[in-house]
Amino acid sequence: MERIWIRGVNQLKAAELLFSYKEDFSPEEYRKYKELEIVVQEDGRYSVWGNFHDDSDLLQDTRKDPDNRVKQLLALADEIVVEE
């Protein structure tokens, strides 16, 4: 499993990449989070979390990545950790 954290200005870019398909998408909605955390499974599926200092919101449940968004997010990452 791989965990990717994205913070600051890149956080809004990542939110746009991940969620702009939503009809009511607004990047401002994602400013309230300290960071976005993307959890990538061994088989390439991923989930997205909005992290506060002491809690988290699940923004996207685990799903396949046919558009290779995770690869695009790597350029925006502040931290990447691979867990066994």
N, C-alpha and C positions, 0 to 999 in steps of 0.2 A: 504494500500500500504506500502511496505517496501523498504527502500533504503539502499544499502550496498556499502560502499566505501572501496577500496583496494588500498594500496599505497606501494611504495618501492619494495623490492625484491619479495614480494608476488604478486605484480601487474603483473610481468612477468609469474609467475606460474599460475595466474588466466587467463591471456591471452592464455597461452598454453592449459589450460583446456577448454576454451571457443572456441578457433579458430584453434586448431591444425588440425582439419579436412580439412581445406582449403589447396589446393595443393601448394600454394605459401606462406604458413605461415612462418613468421619469428618473433620471440619474440622481436627482436630489433625494429620492427615497432611500438611497444607499449611503448617504453621508453620515447617518446616525450610528453606523457601525465603526468600531475601532479598526476592523479589517475584514476582508472576505477570506474565507478558508475554503479551498477546493480539495476534496478528498477523492483521490483517484484509486480505484480498485485494480487488482492485478489484470483483470480482463478488459480494462480501458473504460469501464463505466465510471461515472463521477457524480458527486453530490456537492452542493454549495451551501455554505453556512455564513451567516452574518454574525460576527463576534462582537460582543460588548466587552467591557472589562471583566464582568463576572457572570456572564450568561451568553447564550447563543440562540439565534433563530435559524431554523432550517429553511433556506430559501428555495432549494430545489432538491427533491428526493433523488436518489441514485438513478441514473439513466445512461443509456448508450451515448456515444459521441460520434455520430456519423459525419459531422461537420468538422471534426478535428479541432474543436475549440480549446481543448486542454493544451495542445501544442502552441496555439496562439497566445494563451495565457502565460506560458513560460517566460516570454519576453517581458512581461509586466511584474513578475514575481519578485518579492522582497526576500522571501525565504522559502526553501524547498527542503523537505526532510523525507527520506525514504525509510519506511519502517518494515521490518520483517514479520 
